[in-house]
Amino acid sequence: MSQEHYFSAQPTTNSQRRTVRVEICGQPAELSTAAGVFSPGHIDAGTAELLRRVPDPPTIGDFLDLGCGWGPIALTLAKLSPAARVWAVDVNERALDLTRHNAEILGLDNIYPRLPEQVDPDQKFDVIWSNPPIRIGKSALHELLIEWLARLSPDGEAWLVVQRNLGADSLRNWLNTECPVPVTAVKNSSAKGYQVLRVEPKGVLNP
């Protein structure tokens, strides 16, 4: 029997929701998770490191949480910028349902949970925050990043968190030298076994 992953489109494991107590933008919250999604018991260490390191997003614009899981990144973006539109994208339909439910719990009406194919291919994003699914494999990860980094607006920026021992340095090198999308990636921080990468269209970042 093949092992089911959090990037399964329709998880078959028990979908019964459970409550987790977390902080979103420094405020306590009781949100819903379930088996079959990424890090169902807590905000994982990589996402927590990303949220500690990224600057606040603009007040308006179109933002993307790529691989949203049950929603901690999307919820943070929506809470920080209530006038923005936050696209929460995941292949896992259970994750999208949880993100939608958690947005309702927090009273956030600016989150749009979507499957990848449900997002207009012409849609551009001013901000991308992501803890990308490294475990889908290098080729699939590269294809994923090529697809979505190409949708950055000319002045947009992406912030990615990657575990050091799962290839953070090699991913940064690939982004700078081999990625078909012309971007520049720099290491913004490195702590607790994770690197946070800032990625922008080439020519935007300082050398």
SEZA-437286 format. One record per residue (C-alpha): residue number from 0; residue in one letter; chain; x, y, z. Coordinates in Angstrom, 1 decimal. Each point is the difference from the previous one (the first is absolute). Layout:
N
<pt NUM,"A","A",<X,Y,Z>> ...
***
This chain:
207
<pt 0,"M","A",<0.0,0.0,0.0>> <pt 1,"S","A",<1.4,3.4,-1.0>> <pt 2,"Q","A",<0.4,2.6,2.7>> <pt 3,"E","A",<-2.4,2.9,-0.1>> <pt 4,"H","A",<1.6,3.4,0.0>> <pt 5,"Y","A",<-1.2,3.5,1.0>> <pt 6,"F","A",<0.2,0.8,-3.7>> <pt 7,"S","A",<-2.6,-2.6,-0.9>> <pt 8,"A","A",<-2.9,1.6,-1.8>> <pt 9,"Q","A",<-2.7,-1.8,2.0>> <pt 10,"P","A",<1.4,-1.5,3.2>> <pt 11,"T","A",<-1.7,-3.2,1.0>> <pt 12,"T","A",<1.0,0.1,3.7>> <pt 13,"N","A",<-2.5,0.9,2.6>> <pt 14,"S","A",<-1.3,3.5,-0.7>> <pt 15,"Q","A",<-1.2,0.7,3.5>> <pt 16,"R","A",<1.0,3.5,1.0>> <pt 17,"R","A",<1.8,0.9,3.1>> <pt 18,"T","A",<0.8,3.3,1.7>> <pt 19,"V","A",<3.6,1.4,0.4>> <pt 20,"R","A",<0.9,3.0,2.0>> <pt 21,"V","A",<2.4,2.3,-1.8>> <pt 22,"E","A",<0.9,3.6,-0.4>> <pt 23,"I","A",<-0.8,2.0,-3.1>> <pt 24,"C","A",<1.7,3.4,-0.1>> <pt 25,"G","A",<0.7,-0.3,3.7>> <pt 26,"Q","A",<-3.6,-0.7,0.9>> <pt 27,"P","A",<-1.2,-3.4,1.4>> <pt 28,"A","A",<-2.4,-1.9,-2.2>> <pt 29,"E","A",<-1.7,-3.4,0.1>> <pt 30,"L","A",<0.0,-1.3,-3.6>> <pt 31,"S","A",<-0.9,-3.2,-1.7>> <pt 32,"T","A",<2.3,-2.6,-1.5>> <pt 33,"A","A",<-0.3,-3.7,-1.0>> <pt 34,"A","A",<2.1,-2.9,-1.0>> <pt 35,"G","A",<1.1,-0.1,-3.6>> <pt 36,"V","A",<1.3,3.6,-0.2>> <pt 37,"F","A",<3.4,1.4,0.7>> <pt 38,"S","A",<0.9,0.4,3.7>> <pt 39,"P","A",<-3.4,-0.6,1.4>> <pt 40,"G","A",<0.9,0.3,3.6>> <pt 41,"H","A",<1.7,3.4,0.1>> <pt 42,"I","A",<1.7,2.8,-2.1>> <pt 43,"D","A",<3.0,-1.8,-1.2>> <pt 44,"A","A",<3.5,1.3,0.7>> <pt 45,"G","A",<0.7,1.1,-3.5>> <pt 46,"T","A",<-3.2,2.0,-0.4>> <pt 47,"A","A",<0.6,1.6,3.5>> <pt 48,"E","A",<3.5,1.0,-1.1>> <pt 49,"L","A",<-1.4,1.5,-3.2>> <pt 50,"L","A",<-2.6,2.0,1.9>> <pt 51,"R","A",<2.7,1.3,2.4>> <pt 52,"R","A",<2.2,1.2,-2.8>> <pt 53,"V","A",<-2.1,1.5,-2.7>> <pt 54,"P","A",<-0.8,3.7,-0.1>> <pt 55,"D","A",<-3.6,1.1,0.2>> <pt 56,"P","A",<-1.7,-0.2,-3.4>> <pt 57,"P","A",<-1.5,3.0,-1.7>> <pt 58,"T","A",<-3.4,1.2,1.1>> <pt 59,"I","A",<-1.6,-0.9,-3.4>> <pt 60,"G","A",<0.7,-2.3,-2.9>> <pt 61,"D","A",<-0.3,-3.6,-1.0>> <pt 62,"F","A",<1.9,-2.4,2.3>> <pt 63,"L","A",<0.7,-3.7,-0.4>> <pt 64,"D","A",<0.5,-2.7,2.6>> <pt 65,"L","A",<1.3,-2.9,-2.1>> <pt 66,"G","A",<-0.7,-3.3,1.7>> <pt 67,"C","A",<-2.3,1.4,2.6>> <pt 68,"G","A",<-0.7,-3.1,2.1>> <pt 69,"W","A",<-2.5,0.9,2.7>> <pt 70,"G","A",<0.8,3.7,-0.5>> <pt 71,"P","A",<2.4,1.6,2.5>> <pt 72,"I","A",<1.9,2.0,-2.7>> <pt 73,"A","A",<-3.2,1.1,-1.8>> <pt 74,"L","A",<-1.7,0.9,3.3>> <pt 75,"T","A",<3.0,2.1,1.0>> <pt 76,"L","A",<0.1,1.8,-3.4>> <pt 77,"A","A",<-3.8,0.7,0.1>> <pt 78,"K","A",<0.2,1.2,3.6>> <pt 79,"L","A",<2.9,2.3,-0.7>> <pt 80,"S","A",<-1.5,1.4,-3.2>> <pt 81,"P","A",<-3.8,-0.1,0.2>> <pt 82,"A","A",<-0.4,2.0,-3.2>> <pt 83,"A","A",<2.2,-2.4,-2.0>> <pt 84,"R","A",<-1.2,-3.2,-1.8>> <pt 85,"V","A",<1.7,-3.1,1.3>> <pt 86,"W","A",<0.0,-3.0,-2.3>> <pt 87,"A","A",<0.5,-3.2,2.0>> <pt 88,"V","A",<1.1,-2.7,-2.5>> <pt 89,"D","A",<0.4,-3.7,0.7>> <pt 90,"V","A",<-0.6,-3.3,-1.9>> <pt 91,"N","A",<-1.5,-1.5,3.2>> <pt 92,"E","A",<-3.7,0.7,0.0>> <pt 93,"R","A",<-0.3,-0.8,3.8>> <pt 94,"A","A",<2.6,2.7,0.6>> <pt 95,"L","A",<-2.0,2.5,-2.0>> <pt 96,"D","A",<-3.1,-0.8,2.0>> <pt 97,"L","A",<1.9,0.5,3.3>> <pt 98,"T","A",<1.4,3.3,-1.2>> <pt 99,"R","A",<-3.4,1.2,-1.0>> <pt 100,"H","A",<-1.4,-1.1,3.4>> <pt 101,"N","A",<2.8,1.6,1.9>> <pt 102,"A","A",<-0.5,3.3,-1.8>> <pt 103,"E","A",<-3.6,-0.1,1.1>> <pt 104,"I","A",<1.1,-0.6,3.6>> <pt 105,"L","A",<2.2,3.1,-0.1>> <pt 106,"G","A",<-2.6,2.1,-1.9>> <pt 107,"L","A",<2.3,0.4,-3.0>> <pt 108,"D","A",<-1.9,0.5,-3.3>> <pt 109,"N","A",<3.0,0.7,-2.2>> <pt 110,"I","A",<1.4,-3.5,-0.4>> <pt 111,"Y","A",<-0.7,-2.0,-3.2>> <pt 112,"P","A",<0.8,-3.7,0.4>> <pt 113,"R","A",<0.6,-1.5,-3.5>> <pt 114,"L","A",<1.4,-3.0,-1.7>> <pt 115,"P","A",<2.8,1.0,-2.4>> <pt 116,"E","A",<-2.1,-0.5,-3.1>> <pt 117,"Q","A",<-2.7,2.3,1.5>> <pt 118,"V","A",<2.3,3.0,0.0>> <pt 119,"D","A",<0.0,2.1,-3.2>> <pt 120,"P","A",<3.3,-0.6,-1.8>> <pt 121,"D","A",<0.3,3.8,-0.6>> <pt 122,"Q","A",<-0.4,0.8,3.7>> <pt 123,"K","A",<3.1,1.8,1.3>> <pt 124,"F","A",<1.1,0.1,3.6>> <pt 125,"D","A",<1.7,2.8,1.9>> <pt 126,"V","A",<1.1,-2.3,2.8>> <pt 127,"I","A",<0.6,-3.7,0.2>> <pt 128,"W","A",<0.6,-1.6,3.4>> <pt 129,"S","A",<0.7,-3.7,0.0>> <pt 130,"N","A",<1.3,-3.0,1.9>> <pt 131,"P","A",<0.3,-2.0,-3.3>> <pt 132,"P","A",<-0.6,-3.7,0.0>> <pt 133,"I","A",<3.6,-1.2,-0.3>> <pt 134,"R","A",<-1.0,-3.6,0.4>> <pt 135,"I","A",<-1.7,-0.2,-3.4>> <pt 136,"G","A",<3.4,-0.3,-1.5>> <pt 137,"K","A",<2.5,2.3,-1.7>> <pt 138,"S","A",<-1.5,-0.1,-3.5>> <pt 139,"A","A",<-3.6,0.5,1.2>> <pt 140,"L","A",<1.1,2.8,2.3>> <pt 141,"H","A",<1.8,1.8,-2.8>> <pt 142,"E","A",<-3.0,-0.3,-2.2>> <pt 143,"L","A",<-2.2,1.4,2.8>> <pt 144,"L","A",<2.3,3.0,0.6>> <pt 145,"I","A",<0.4,0.7,-3.7>> <pt 146,"E","A",<-3.8,0.2,-0.4>> <pt 147,"W","A",<-0.7,2.3,2.9>> <pt 148,"L","A",<3.1,2.2,0.0>> <pt 149,"A","A",<-0.9,0.9,-3.6>> <pt 150,"R","A",<-3.1,1.6,1.5>> <pt 151,"L","A",<1.9,2.5,2.2>> <pt 152,"S","A",<-0.9,3.6,-0.9>> <pt 153,"P","A",<3.0,2.0,-1.3>> <pt 154,"D","A",<0.5,1.5,3.5>> <pt 155,"G","A",<-1.1,-3.1,1.9>> <pt 156,"E","A",<2.0,-2.2,2.3>> <pt 157,"A","A",<-0.1,-3.6,1.2>> <pt 158,"W","A",<1.1,-1.2,3.4>> <pt 159,"L","A",<0.8,-3.7,0.3>> <pt 160,"V","A",<1.1,-2.0,3.0>> <pt 161,"V","A",<2.0,-3.2,-0.6>> <pt 162,"Q","A",<1.7,-2.3,2.4>> <pt 163,"R","A",<3.7,0.1,-0.3>> <pt 164,"N","A",<0.6,-3.7,-0.1>> <pt 165,"L","A",<-2.7,-0.4,-2.7>> <pt 166,"G","A",<1.7,2.1,-2.5>> <pt 167,"A","A",<-0.3,3.7,0.8>> <pt 168,"D","A",<3.4,0.9,-1.5>> <pt 169,"S","A",<-0.6,-2.1,-3.2>> <pt 170,"L","A",<-3.4,1.5,-0.5>> <pt 171,"R","A",<1.3,3.5,0.4>> <pt 172,"N","A",<2.7,-0.8,-2.5>> <pt 173,"W","A",<-2.5,-1.4,-2.5>> <pt 174,"L","A",<-2.2,3.0,0.3>> <pt 175,"N","A",<2.9,2.3,-0.8>> <pt 176,"T","A",<1.6,-2.0,-2.8>> <pt 177,"E","A",<-2.4,-2.5,-1.6>> <pt 178,"C","A",<-3.6,1.1,0.7>> <pt 179,"P","A",<-1.6,0.9,-3.3>> <pt 180,"V","A",<-1.8,2.9,1.8>> <pt 181,"P","A",<2.5,2.9,0.3>> <pt 182,"V","A",<0.2,0.5,3.7>> <pt 183,"T","A",<2.6,0.8,2.6>> <pt 184,"A","A",<0.0,-1.9,3.3>> <pt 185,"V","A",<1.9,1.0,3.1>> <pt 186,"K","A",<0.2,-1.6,3.5>> <pt 187,"N","A",<-1.8,2.4,2.3>> <pt 188,"S","A",<0.6,-2.0,3.1>> <pt 189,"S","A",<1.2,-3.4,1.3>> <pt 190,"A","A",<-1.1,-1.3,3.4>> <pt 191,"K","A",<-1.3,-3.1,1.7>> <pt 192,"G","A",<0.9,-2.2,-3.0>> <pt 193,"Y","A",<-1.9,2.1,-2.5>> <pt 194,"Q","A",<0.8,2.6,-2.6>> <pt 195,"V","A",<-2.4,2.8,-1.0>> <pt 196,"L","A",<0.6,1.0,-3.6>> <pt 197,"R","A",<-1.1,3.2,-1.6>> <pt 198,"V","A",<-0.8,-0.3,-3.7>> <pt 199,"E","A",<-0.7,2.8,-2.4>> <pt 200,"P","A",<-0.1,0.6,-3.7>> <pt 201,"K","A",<3.5,0.4,-1.3>> <pt 202,"G","A",<1.2,3.6,0.1>> <pt 203,"V","A",<-2.1,0.9,3.1>> <pt 204,"L","A",<2.3,-1.2,2.8>> <pt 205,"N","A",<3.2,1.8,0.7>> <pt 206,"P","A",<3.0,-2.0,-1.2>> 
***
